[in-house]
Amino acid sequence: MKTTTAPPAAAGVTAPATAAVSFERVTKSYGEVRAVDGLTLDLHPGETVALLGPNGAGKSSTLDLLLGLRRADSGTVRVFGTSPREAIAAGRVGAMLQSGGLMGEVTVRELVTLACDLHPRQHRVNDVLAHAGITQIAERKVDKLSGGQEQRVRFALATAGANDLIVLDEPTTGMDVTARQAFWATMREQADQGRAVLFATHYLEEADAIADRVLVLHRGRLLADGTAAEIKARAGARKVAFDLEGPVDTAALKGLPFLTTLDVSGRSVRIQSTDADATVHALYGLGLYPRNLEVAGLGLEQAFVAITEAEEARTR
């Protein structure tokens, strides 16, 4: 049976015009719950894309539609110009999902070998083990693995062949810091070789550090689509942190202009403001003299919360 080594690099090769993934006005409901609501988006080869959203936002349903595990009620889902099932049958898609167990009474090597044998464009087993960082546990039974080791085996199964799209659902759950860093270095290599990488995560610091593009879902709709920097800028607020001497008058602080959040812990104050300059100016106007004053943009997690809370308030 023919095998391939690591996928060829895409340097100097013009990316195909066909999108890796295309959703066109896609909807999916479960009873009265609209899990995906008119979703339209394109993902392109070479992109690393983070899919974010609170619980119930529609992330899992979106991935299920992308992988052909469920059918849309309306709209069209295409993967490299074909249906999801056709793309998967052609060996163009690899997936690492939270759901579904692993075969227990086999070794890691036996399980990875099976995945390679079944893939239309398989890699060599030893290469897959090495890329996933599981060579040292290759002879261990799968049911004797830790949670983080199981995740790396799932990653090996998702990359058993020369996929053009890799879909990851909470991929680093259970991994320690070192394993997570190694995992994302491997994912960056995959994207640099021209593959599209789509991952859903609750670790927003990973999305901030890794993703070229961030998608924010809320109640099945796409709220935001851009770089992490663009998402943070869209939130429109900044963090202001300072310390005060003497008793803190919380009531007076609540009256500061453009304030969106206030957190007082002893003499330390942390606020968010949509106009930090005006807020700090008003702070001095109250006769207060902040120490250790810091003004900074929101992190991705704070921006994510701000965007989703604003949408909740709008739809109430």
C-alpha positions as semicolon CSV with decimal commas, in nm:
position;residue;x (nm);y (nm);z (nm)
1;M;0,000;0,000;0,000
2;K;0,142;0,337;-0,097
3;T;0,245;0,571;0,181
4;T;0,353;0,932;0,198
5;T;0,584;1,117;0,433
6;A;0,508;1,452;0,587
7;P;0,289;1,668;0,356
8;P;0,477;1,885;0,106
9;A;0,516;2,248;0,193
10;A;0,297;2,495;0,012
11;A;0,564;2,762;-0,024
12;G;0,557;2,923;-0,365
13;V;0,237;2,743;-0,464
14;T;-0,064;2,954;-0,550
15;A;-0,357;2,873;-0,320
16;P;-0,662;2,731;-0,498
17;A;-0,953;2,965;-0,557
18;T;-1,196;2,722;-0,395
19;A;-1,256;2,794;-0,027
20;A;-1,159;2,521;0,215
21;V;-1,498;2,562;0,386
22;S;-1,803;2,755;0,275
23;F;-2,126;2,806;0,472
24;E;-2,401;2,985;0,283
25;R;-2,706;3,090;0,490
26;V;-2,697;2,767;0,687
27;T;-2,958;2,692;0,952
28;K;-3,003;2,398;1,186
29;S;-3,270;2,358;1,454
30;Y;-3,343;2,102;1,722
31;G;-3,710;2,140;1,800
32;E;-3,762;2,505;1,890
33;V;-3,391;2,570;1,944
34;R;-3,214;2,734;1,649
35;A;-2,857;2,606;1,693
36;V;-2,725;2,757;1,368
37;D;-2,900;3,066;1,239
38;G;-2,826;3,181;0,883
39;L;-2,452;3,123;0,913
40;T;-2,245;3,248;0,619
41;L;-1,865;3,230;0,615
42;D;-1,564;3,109;0,414
43;L;-1,242;2,957;0,545
44;H;-0,932;2,947;0,327
45;P;-0,628;2,720;0,289
46;G;-0,339;2,821;0,515
47;E;-0,562;2,989;0,774
48;T;-0,566;2,900;1,143
49;V;-0,915;2,993;1,264
50;A;-1,049;2,992;1,621
51;L;-1,420;2,931;1,675
52;L;-1,537;3,093;1,998
53;G;-1,870;3,119;2,172
54;P;-2,039;3,059;2,507
55;N;-2,205;2,727;2,582
56;G;-2,502;2,687;2,350
57;A;-2,358;2,924;2,090
58;G;-2,373;2,662;1,814
59;K;-2,006;2,567;1,791
60;S;-2,060;2,190;1,812
61;S;-2,352;2,203;1,568
62;T;-2,141;2,404;1,324
63;L;-1,861;2,146;1,342
64;D;-2,112;1,861;1,303
65;L;-2,246;2,022;0,983
66;L;-1,895;2,081;0,854
67;L;-1,803;1,716;0,909
68;G;-2,122;1,579;0,757
69;L;-2,238;1,434;1,089
70;R;-2,565;1,627;1,056
71;R;-2,749;1,784;0,765
72;A;-2,850;2,148;0,749
73;D;-3,220;2,236;0,751
74;S;-3,147;2,499;0,488
75;G;-2,848;2,659;0,321
76;T;-2,537;2,496;0,181
77;V;-2,218;2,361;0,338
78;R;-1,929;2,294;0,100
79;V;-1,580;2,163;0,175
80;F;-1,330;2,224;-0,107
81;G;-1,625;2,268;-0,341
82;T;-1,791;1,936;-0,258
83;S;-2,021;1,805;0,012
84;P;-1,859;1,739;0,353
85;R;-1,899;1,361;0,315
86;E;-1,737;1,364;-0,029
87;A;-1,441;1,565;0,103
88;I;-1,399;1,326;0,396
89;A;-1,422;1,018;0,172
90;A;-1,146;1,169;-0,044
91;G;-0,919;1,201;0,260
92;R;-0,917;1,581;0,261
93;V;-1,046;1,631;0,617
94;G;-0,905;1,522;0,953
95;A;-1,101;1,575;1,275
96;M;-1,025;1,564;1,646
97;L;-1,351;1,568;1,842
98;Q;-1,441;1,562;2,211
99;S;-1,714;1,305;2,163
100;G;-1,649;0,937;2,098
101;G;-1,417;0,703;2,285
102;L;-1,096;0,531;2,179
103;M;-1,052;0,156;2,136
104;G;-0,908;0,038;2,466
105;E;-0,771;-0,313;2,417
106;V;-0,512;-0,214;2,159
107;T;-0,181;-0,032;2,174
108;V;-0,134;0,323;2,059
109;R;0,070;0,199;1,763
110;E;-0,200;-0,049;1,659
111;L;-0,470;0,219;1,670
112;V;-0,262;0,470;1,473
113;T;-0,168;0,199;1,221
114;L;-0,537;0,127;1,164
115;A;-0,608;0,496;1,106
116;C;-0,321;0,520;0,857
117;D;-0,431;0,207;0,672
118;L;-0,784;0,343;0,633
119;H;-0,677;0,687;0,507
120;P;-0,680;0,736;0,127
121;R;-0,362;0,949;0,151
122;Q;-0,193;0,788;0,446
123;H;0,130;0,891;0,621
124;R;0,385;0,650;0,763
125;V;0,290;0,534;1,111
126;N;0,622;0,634;1,269
127;D;0,592;0,984;1,123
128;V;0,242;1,024;1,265
129;L;0,354;0,905;1,608
130;A;0,648;1,145;1,604
131;H;0,445;1,448;1,491
132;A;0,190;1,382;1,767
133;G;0,464;1,340;2,028
134;I;0,353;0,989;2,127
135;T;0,642;0,771;2,007
136;Q;0,740;0,695;2,366
137;I;0,394;0,560;2,451
138;A;0,339;0,376;2,121
139;E;0,342;0,031;2,284
140;R;0,113;0,128;2,572
141;K;-0,251;0,014;2,578
142;V;-0,488;0,297;2,496
143;D;-0,698;0,239;2,810
144;K;-0,388;0,304;3,025
145;L;-0,332;0,659;2,899
146;S;-0,379;0,985;3,085
147;G;-0,628;1,241;2,960
148;G;-0,358;1,450;2,795
149;Q;-0,206;1,143;2,628
150;E;-0,548;1,045;2,493
151;Q;-0,578;1,390;2,339
152;R;-0,246;1,348;2,160
153;V;-0,360;1,009;2,029
154;R;-0,677;1,173;1,895
155;F;-0,456;1,427;1,723
156;A;-0,252;1,146;1,567
157;L;-0,571;0,988;1,433
158;A;-0,678;1,326;1,289
159;T;-0,346;1,361;1,104
160;A;-0,298;1,001;0,987
161;G;-0,306;1,118;0,626
162;A;-0,242;1,420;0,405
163;N;-0,553;1,618;0,499
164;D;-0,615;1,963;0,356
165;L;-0,840;2,068;0,645
166;I;-0,795;1,985;1,014
167;V;-1,091;2,036;1,250
168;L;-1,023;2,039;1,625
169;D;-1,277;2,055;1,908
170;E;-1,119;2,162;2,240
171;P;-0,795;1,992;2,134
172;T;-0,572;2,072;2,433
173;T;-0,810;1,974;2,712
174;G;-0,613;1,770;2,966
175;M;-0,272;1,861;2,823
176;D;-0,006;2,020;3,040
177;V;0,159;2,348;2,939
178;T;0,453;2,183;2,763
179;A;0,228;1,950;2,564
180;R;0,001;2,238;2,467
181;Q;0,292;2,444;2,339
182;A;0,424;2,150;2,136
183;F;0,076;2,080;1,999
184;W;0,027;2,435;1,873
185;A;0,374;2,444;1,720
186;T;0,271;2,139;1,518
187;M;-0,054;2,306;1,418
188;R;0,131;2,612;1,299
189;E;0,347;2,388;1,081
190;Q;0,030;2,238;0,934
191;A;-0,105;2,582;0,843
192;D;0,231;2,693;0,704
193;Q;0,214;2,394;0,469
194;G;-0,112;2,527;0,326
195;R;-0,369;2,345;0,535
196;A;-0,672;2,512;0,687
197;V;-0,694;2,460;1,064
198;L;-1,022;2,526;1,244
199;F;-1,040;2,484;1,620
200;A;-1,303;2,544;1,887
201;T;-1,164;2,626;2,230
202;H;-1,248;2,766;2,571
203;Y;-0,883;2,863;2,621
204;L;-0,910;3,213;2,481
205;E;-0,541;3,281;2,539
206;E;-0,474;3,007;2,282
207;A;-0,701;3,174;2,030
208;D;-0,528;3,506;2,094
209;A;-0,180;3,361;2,048
210;I;-0,242;3,108;1,770
211;A;-0,530;3,208;1,545
212;D;-0,491;3,417;1,230
213;R;-0,863;3,474;1,248
214;V;-1,127;3,458;1,522
215;L;-1,497;3,379;1,474
216;V;-1,738;3,458;1,758
217;L;-2,068;3,270;1,756
218;H;-2,369;3,354;1,970
219;R;-2,702;3,171;1,949
220;G;-2,601;3,027;1,615
221;R;-2,514;3,360;1,454
222;L;-2,176;3,504;1,364
223;L;-2,121;3,809;1,586
224;A;-1,761;3,888;1,496
225;D;-1,505;3,780;1,236
226;G;-1,153;3,920;1,229
227;T;-0,806;3,901;1,374
228;A;-0,772;3,882;1,752
229;A;-0,659;4,247;1,747
230;E;-0,968;4,349;1,549
231;I;-1,197;4,159;1,786
232;K;-1,037;4,330;2,086
233;A;-1,068;4,671;1,921
234;R;-1,433;4,606;1,837
235;A;-1,519;4,568;2,205
236;G;-1,453;4,941;2,231
237;A;-1,339;4,939;2,595
238;R;-1,008;4,966;2,777
239;K;-0,886;4,848;3,115
240;V;-0,790;5,102;3,381
241;A;-0,619;4,980;3,698
242;F;-0,493;5,184;3,994
243;D;-0,456;5,194;4,372
244;L;-0,605;5,457;4,605
245;E;-0,484;5,579;4,942
246;G;-0,737;5,582;5,223
247;P;-1,097;5,454;5,211
248;V;-1,238;5,382;4,864
249;D;-1,568;5,559;4,787
250;T;-1,729;5,296;4,564
251;A;-2,040;5,507;4,508
252;A;-1,831;5,794;4,371
253;L;-1,639;5,560;4,143
254;K;-1,965;5,422;4,003
255;G;-2,045;5,776;3,885
256;L;-1,737;5,799;3,663
257;P;-1,825;5,863;3,296
258;F;-1,802;5,587;3,034
259;L;-1,764;5,321;3,303
260;T;-1,874;4,971;3,199
261;T;-1,742;4,758;3,486
262;L;-1,604;4,827;3,834
263;D;-1,411;4,590;4,062
264;V;-1,280;4,708;4,401
265;S;-1,056;4,487;4,613
266;G;-0,929;4,667;4,921
267;R;-0,755;4,975;4,784
268;S;-0,704;4,830;4,435
269;V;-0,950;4,934;4,167
270;R;-1,002;4,771;3,827
271;I;-1,244;4,923;3,579
272;Q;-1,336;4,908;3,212
273;S;-1,423;5,220;3,021
274;T;-1,530;5,302;2,667
275;D;-1,336;5,631;2,694
276;A;-1,041;5,574;2,926
277;D;-0,905;5,928;2,886
278;A;-1,233;6,084;2,999
279;T;-1,270;5,840;3,284
280;V;-0,920;5,908;3,420
281;H;-0,974;6,285;3,382
282;A;-1,295;6,256;3,586
283;L;-1,111;6,048;3,845
284;Y;-0,876;6,339;3,914
285;G;-1,178;6,570;3,913
286;L;-1,311;6,381;4,214
287;G;-0,999;6,484;4,402
288;L;-0,858;6,133;4,389
289;Y;-0,494;6,062;4,313
290;P;-0,450;5,715;4,166
291;R;-0,124;5,533;4,225
292;N;0,027;5,274;3,989
293;L;-0,211;5,384;3,714
294;E;-0,227;5,148;3,416
295;V;-0,438;5,182;3,102
296;A;-0,444;4,897;2,851
297;G;-0,661;4,740;2,584
298;L;-0,887;4,449;2,668
299;G;-0,758;4,097;2,633
300;L;-0,940;3,866;2,395
301;E;-1,132;3,701;2,679
302;Q;-1,257;4,033;2,810
303;A;-1,344;4,150;2,459
304;F;-1,530;3,824;2,397
305;V;-1,734;3,874;2,714
306;A;-1,806;4,236;2,625
307;I;-1,927;4,147;2,274
308;T;-2,151;3,860;2,386
309;E;-2,294;4,055;2,681
310;A;-2,375;4,348;2,452
311;E;-2,559;4,109;2,220
312;E;-2,750;3,958;2,514
313;A;-2,855;4,307;2,623
314;R;-2,960;4,397;2,269
315;T;-3,182;4,090;2,224
316;R;-3,358;4,100;2,563
